[in-house]
Amino acid sequence: MSSISGILSFDLADTNLEQTLGEPISLFSSGRVEIEGQESWAEVRILRHANDQGSHLTSQPGGWRGVVVVGEEWFGILQTAFLAPQSFLLNIAFSAEPGAADAPLTLRDVALTLMRSAATTEESAA
């Protein structure tokens, strides 16, 4: 069975910093995902490394929901970018092994790229 590849894309301006009682802080974002050339929406919770949870995506009607687990250093970078006055774009590339049709995709080889987003028209005109 061959692996599949994909990329999740988010604007950190559309991200929420969340913490529920007894749970660690997480970033929750909605954006888009492209898996093997097919694009749809995605909602992802980004967590610091946790022993009991790995990165995965579950198919939903018309899109995907899931969790991406990152290291402490990357979580700190994302938190800082989230709080920054300028907007950043986050791309998360991954590979996964296809499984049963209704099984979540377990993400492997997760690579994050963070970049400052282009200035808006208003900012460019100022």
Secondary structure, 3 states (H helix, E strand, C coil): CCCEEEEEEEEHHHEEEECCCCCCCEEEEEEEEEECCEEEEEEEEEEECECCECCEEEEECCEEEEEEEECHHHHHHHHHHHHCCCCEEEEEEEEECCCCCCCCEEEEEEEEEEEECCCCHHHHHC
